[in-house]
Amino acid sequence: MNTDATPHDISRWHPVAPSADLRPGANIVAGFAEGQELALWRSAGGAAQAWENRCPHRSVRFTLGQVIEDRLACAYHGWQYAAGNGQCVSIPAHPAMQAPRNVCAKVFGAVDAAGMLWVNLAQDAAAAPPSLADAVPAGWHFCRTLTLRAGAHEVRDALARHGFVAGVAQGAWQGALDAVKTIALILDAQPQLTFVHLWTEASPDSDAMKTLHSAARNLRSAIETQG
């Protein structure tokens, strides 16, 4: 059984990171989706941003830079790019010079839904489907993210063998690990690198949450060993 998606399917929305990992106007988080390296951040107003992790000026990674209110500043020469459209709006070394209009960061579609930041690799992405909001039931808790040295199709096949079934949203699988109800959100990061974000109805300090952590480690070992 192979449930893998078509490679580089730009219609897909990828569950890249828990929404709580990104603070408004503060940190920059590195991410991946189908081999695309991403810089994830929020404007001061909280709007989610997912950009190619490369400054268009000298190709330095944006994740080395900093967020300045509603702008992302490159660490190399400090060029600043506006949230939303990625347009270069400031060159600190030449404050009197107008920023070149043809210099823009590559911006991808990004939305918050069900406690996750979802990214679409199409620059002109259509509106996110309503099903994303139902990927994780209300009141459920984030457990952990598994990093797996395996392809996404191998991970999907392994979850299917454990009784998981595809959920209402792309990348969402529903099932149980050691009898603990679980939602697994699968991120196809690179050809042999997959992230699985695990959510559960178990409360954070419960024995069931501890059981799920242990079951997740066993799942990772089984998938990587079989691979």
ABEGO torsion letter per residue (X at the ends): XBABBBBGBAABBBBABBAAABBBGBBBBBBBBGGBBBBBBBBAAGBBBBBBBBBAAAGBBAAABBBBEABBBBAAAGBBBBBGAGBBABBAABAABBBBAABBBBBBBBBBBGGBBBBBABABBBBBBAAAAAABBBGBBBABBBBBBBBAAAAAAAAAAAGBBBBABBGBBBEBBGGBBBBBBBBBABAABBBBBBBBABBAABAAAAAAAAAAAAAAAAAAAAX
